Amino acid sequence: MMTRKSYTKEFKLDAISLVLEQDYKVAEAARSLEINDNLLRRWIKEHQAQDEQAFRGNGKLTDEQLEIRRLKELVRRLEMEKDILKKATV
């Protein structure tokens, strides 16, 4: 029996951010996050339709949580850029 994988609100918002704010293509962001691109498209659609109400459940984040989110996003973006540059030089 296969169990369905669940993702945190933070993960979904970070994934959406790659596409909407950092200009990654959906397929590129999905591949780097090891998720299906259709799943990422659905998250983006839900986020745009519901805006603040999308993926409710985590409530307000503390300053430390916001900083961790920002740093994780930065690390993820830098790793993606490094991978892209690696592929370009091969």
Secondary structure, DSSP 8 states (H G I E B T S, - for coil): --------HHHHHHHHHHHHTS---HHHHHHHHTS-HHHHHHHHHHHHHHGGGTTTTS----HHHHHHHHHHHHHHHHHHHHHHHHHHH-
